[in-house]
């Protein structure tokens, strides 16, 4: 027997998966045979956790999936994986909903009609034989960014069979500028990984390491490592400078921020380089920029080896190269790695070939350029007119699929085998947690089909990749360890010492009213458009949901005669779209920003027709900015949906979001420990001799990324309400991120305050409930008894924090938005958490089901729950570890220590609610010598 | 006492003519076209109410404008408003009886009916407003298998108790006051069916001296018991807000302020009803400008009380120095609902000042206009108390707007139509004025004179 026998674990998995496939969705038509012998390790009701990998832009990020009876319901970060480190981002958290998306493609299509896979195969095979005879001339493969060793191996094999085949890759949010910049500086496109955890001074030039992207969790953790304001000290508190045209999460957390137009940023980079002694001409800078450069240069120079300059992926290659030179001068903590050996060709070449009929067979794997390539490039048009044999493999019957002759539904990464590398090259294996819900195929299957191999399974293909070069005897043990750990040990690409970078002074660019394209924090490049959790997640800073809008500075809007909510016409090079105007302080003058990924036409019931398609305006070369924008009013207005606005802190409201400078913090920390005065109460809370659960959230560390919001939604079956209900002012997020604007109005520094339930010891919601549905438990949790609630809503009326959410409709129970009532969606629900009915109040429970699970485990072993044994979903998701949870009565617990920190405070503590959720104030580290 | 009863009865009144004035519309006169026109309109409006309640039960309270932060809206405002209107009847019967105000005799009957109708409509709202109205009985203390009592600290439980007590008591009080008149109608009825029905309702009243004596004792005793109830019911409603933590609600003045406001709006509604009844049933002889003068004085007193209440709220916000309270008052005058608030101040504080002038008080249309205006003002007061606080809570990130939907308006309009419909039925089925009280009044005048 050539295939190795199944391990017990795999056998269990397979059995589970098949059982789940039968039970997970609709009422099964077949008779289900129950377990005759219960599989080993499967205990009904006890979840199992498996490591696997999900990708963003092709880069792997490790996750741990929790499965109930073979049904994955929750994803969390894999601490062993360097791109996750245990934290997640919104895309990882929301992937589980996409698995059960009722709009997923589930049938082979021939044109727009449902086709048969056999017909496809029989049509393809003679064509492949013909191609083989021609050496593959005319065969094209189009993918996204591919890091998967197995896919790369198979693409190599396809290339071996069809030597003239050409492979194109397209990512809407690609790294072309960074690669070109590195190539300019070092002669080859080395990939650069900044190490925020080793930087004392960071200057981000239009860079957003804390913003959405494949490495957001990694960078957030690195940033947090150097922003620990603790009495006990810790590594030096870093200082963050940001110069950027659009207020990003990095800019929000910066100690000094300069709103600057793109060409000003190039000038700032040149000025920094000149100040640090590089041989570039120092440009003339306007006043604020000069001050910024003075301070940043002084700080950078004072921290050799710990100073870091970052260039965003949207900066032009010459600025990137200049920044490499500056970093070399500073001996900056940047890990350089060799680029992949083979680089695929760009999409533009394929468009040419399609147009001139040089491509007669096109296989699209997982990419959707008919939506996410610049309209100016004309891909969709070329594809539509092409006579070529076109085959699309993708999870949705999307814009590209509709233009192809054949479409094959693609397996979700949680359903199939595969592998992927992280940005640092660390490899990990993708293993299925459930048998494919629909009759879908994977990229491995398709590439094998191109090779004429219809027998090798996906798992065997992945094993074949990894068993090569390993002694046969050791492979099984190694393989099991890799699957268990979710990461291939020591597989990161080696860090290389880059050659001395060449200096490339940036070319002057043409100023003018510039439109900037940015990734969307909710839908990324559009691929997550049909994910309702992401659509309803308020985007960081601007708080918008269910759409995008063109952002401009308020002063800019006044100059243009526009106001917030106006529908404006964006005109660029003869291309026109309409977008709603959103005013955002901190934007540079003379720029407008629009996120990519909206305006989907074939995303599904959730994502269709939302927002403005920025690809329609993007220049054909896929650049991140375009000068010459004309923005004019149409005279119409539209509502920008925002569950809550950012609030500008006035002086008398400072205690809502206290903020202090590092020096002040250190003075407080050195002083006597602060005693928090307890206001008197008639109802002294009774604390039994048991746990006292408490949560501390560090505003200094919170980067406002929303991972906790989606994690909570996923863990606690929090329903989606839909855009109409949002417009009515309703939403269900148990955890929201309140955004406060600090600093000057034209250059605000937002502060983020995640607000779950405060679990007040003297909770105002409890005495007002007439039926005792809002009650306290012995461990200090303020609990809501759903089936006792009659829905007077007095609790929320009286809650000063307004953290309760009322089911005005049956959001999860018969009146779901769009297709969210489809039976398949129910499979995602966490069986440990009640799905709430219409007419009841709900709120954060501190993940009481997790506390309960830990208590059961502890009681079985006759011990107390250990510190760290309970992690709430938000805490587990937080990439910067801003959330701590534990027993505050245990003096050794993290929360007890944090509650003693000098910057510890209660939200609205003067109301004597005695909240169990408390905060550490936002500590910033501006240069003591002063400046902007 | 001749001064006290002056102008309340026609000079040539006799027992027979008084009874005829009241009972004839009921038994002898046919309803006119105008009546049936109003009846049809009110019926249609009631249908609107029924439809909006039905849709509410089908779709849930999501059809209303309430949202995550503003969890209370029209339903609670309507409840407080209707209950305020339902305040005057029992007060008129009880307090004015105990203080021997002779003018109450002509108006107490329909004022009490107004109390019953308005109170019942008010009682609907807290139930309709529930997320799960079919569980409303959980607010009542009853033995159950779950072994659960209501949560006694909640003002809502006391609210529920106070309203149901008030309603039941008002019903009994009204019925007992009605018994002699039911007997009169029974005696004058021309059809067998009427004789039977009125006879059954009259509980065998024969008008013996013993009957009269017992009736008088019982009625006065109940009046004495009713008075605390009048105060308690709206105090508890005030407590719904006052026993909270929200700026603008957490005010000790709320219970007396709510009672004063309730009397104010209740008397206002009595004026309106009296004017309509007087015209519609031809009661000009027994409901005279003198009555309107007396009620206008009470309305004026209510307005002065509201001046005091509003003033106290503003002064205390400033004097306490609490930034939240100050921000709340600033929000009243400058927030998104400021125009409505200013209109409320005009309706409740400014317009009634017209009633200082005796000549205005004697002009029925002036008094009626002022009281209609103050109904609007009081309704605005109730909705703004709710909305201004909930849209502007402690955390600025939770500030929101409240916009009512068509269903909110339909339910409010529908209940007003229902109220009118009930009154139209009442006018044709029961004596609109307490005939025996008028008789007593006449008797007093004759013995005095």
Interface residues (C-beta under 8 A of the other chain):
Chain A: X643 X644 X645 X646 X647 X652 X653 X656 X725 X728 X729 X730 X731 X736 X738 X739 X740 X755 X764 X767 X768 X769 X770 X771 X772 X788 X789 X790 X791 X792 X793 X794 X796 X797 X798 X800 X801 X802 X805 X806 X807 X808 X809 X810 X815 X837 X838 X839 X840 X841 X907 X908 X911 X913
Chain B: X59 X60 X61 X62 X64 X65 X66 X67 X68 X69 X70 X71 X72 X126 X129 X130 X131 X132 X135 X136 X138 X139 X148 X149 X150 X151 X153 X154 X155 X156 X157 X160 X240 X243 X244 X245 X246 X323 X390 X393 X394 X395 X396 X397 X398 X399 X400 X401 X402 X403
